[in-house]
């Protein structure tokens, strides 16, 4: 089984970020990521992005550098970077979840990690994986 590189970061949406910007952002991900063999999930919560990117190290580095130059993102912070045995989102060039659409059950089950991820920059990889997988299951 081949392992895969993963990177999780959070960023703050620019002050002028609108729903049309999200449509454009996701369209760009779905267009560009397959050629780079990038998969992952982008989560949005009240002006904050949380994203897991999966792929080879060079592709992840190039994509993260591109994101860091994107004016829609500010105050980027890498929360975790490492290797996993397999992709968490093998079938998604970039899954997307707006936290405002997540059911109460999922929010309640993962409230401890959601609050810390979006509020104080801590990231526990085991709980983070569970959150990403739970959100992926709602797609």
C-alpha positions in Angstrom: 0.0 0.0 0.0 1.5 3.4 -1.0 1.3 6.1 1.6 0.3 9.7 0.7 1.3 13.1 1.9 -1.3 15.2 3.7 -1.4 18.8 4.8 -4.1 20.5 6.9 -4.2 24.3 7.1 -6.6 27.0 8.2 -7.0 30.4 6.8 -9.2 33.5 7.2 -11.4 34.5 4.2 -10.8 38.0 2.9 -13.2 40.6 4.1 -14.9 40.9 0.7 -15.4 37.1 0.3 -18.8 36.3 -1.1 -20.7 33.1 -2.1 -19.7 33.7 -5.8 -16.1 33.5 -4.6 -16.7 30.1 -3.2 -18.2 28.9 -6.5 -15.1 30.2 -8.3 -12.8 28.6 -5.7 -14.4 25.2 -6.0 -14.5 25.3 -9.8 -10.8 26.0 -9.8 -10.1 23.1 -7.4 -12.2 20.7 -9.5 -10.5 21.8 -12.7 -6.8 21.9 -11.5 -6.5 19.2 -8.8 -7.0 16.0 -10.9 -4.0 16.8 -13.1 -1.9 17.2 -9.9 -3.4 14.1 -8.4 -4.6 16.2 -5.4 -7.6 15.1 -3.4 -9.0 16.5 -0.2 -11.7 18.5 1.5 -12.3 22.2 2.1 -14.5 23.1 5.0 -15.9 26.7 5.5 -17.2 28.1 8.7 -18.2 31.7 9.1 -15.2 33.2 7.4 -12.6 30.5 8.2 -11.3 27.8 5.9 -10.0 24.5 7.0 -8.6 22.3 4.3 -7.0 18.9 4.0 -4.9 18.4 0.9 -3.6 15.0 -0.2 -1.1 14.1 -2.8 2.6 13.9 -3.5 4.9 16.3 -1.6 5.8 18.5 -4.6 2.1 18.9 -5.7 1.0 19.8 -2.2 3.9 22.3 -1.8 3.0 23.9 -5.2 -0.7 24.1 -4.3 -0.1 25.5 -0.8 2.2 28.2 -2.2 -0.5 29.1 -4.7 -3.1 29.3 -2.0 -0.8 31.5 0.1 -0.8 34.0 -2.8 -4.5 33.9 -3.3 -6.1 37.1 -2.0 -9.2 35.2 -0.9 -7.1 33.6 1.9 -5.3 35.4 4.7 -3.5 34.5 7.9 -2.7 30.9 6.7 -1.4 28.5 9.3 -0.4 24.9 8.7 -2.0 22.8 11.4 -0.6 19.4 10.4 1.6 18.0 7.7 2.6 14.3 7.4 2.0 11.0 5.8 -0.9 8.6 5.9 -1.4 5.0 4.8 -4.1 6.0 2.4 -6.1 9.0 1.1 -9.0 10.1 3.3 -10.8 11.5 0.2 -9.7 9.2 -2.7 -12.7 10.1 -4.9 -12.8 13.8 -4.4 -10.6 16.3 -6.3 -11.8 18.6 -3.6 -14.9 17.9 -1.5 -16.5 20.9 0.1 -18.6 21.4 3.2 -20.1 24.6 4.6 -20.4 24.0 8.4 -23.7 25.9 8.4 -25.2 23.0 6.6 -24.0 20.2 8.9 -26.6 18.4 10.9 -26.8 18.9 14.6 -25.8 15.2 15.3 -22.4 15.6 13.5 -21.8 19.0 15.2 -22.6 17.5 18.6 -20.4 14.4 18.1 -17.4 16.6 17.0 -18.0 19.8 19.0 -14.7 19.6 20.9 -12.5 19.5 17.9 -14.6 21.8 15.8 -14.4 24.5 18.4 -10.7 24.2 18.9 -9.9 24.0 15.1 -11.9 27.1 14.3 -11.1 29.1 17.5 -7.6 28.3 18.8 -5.5 26.7 16.2 -5.0 23.3 17.9 -5.3 20.2 15.8 -5.4 16.7 17.1 -4.9 14.5 14.1 -7.0 11.5 15.3 -10.0 13.7 16.1 -9.4 15.8 13.0 -9.5 12.7 10.8 -12.8 11.7 12.5 -14.2 15.1 11.8 -13.1 15.1 8.1 -14.5 11.6 7.6 -17.8 12.5 9.3 -18.2 15.6 7.1 -17.3 13.5 4.1 -20.0 11.1 4.9 -22.6 13.9 4.8 -21.8 14.7 1.1 
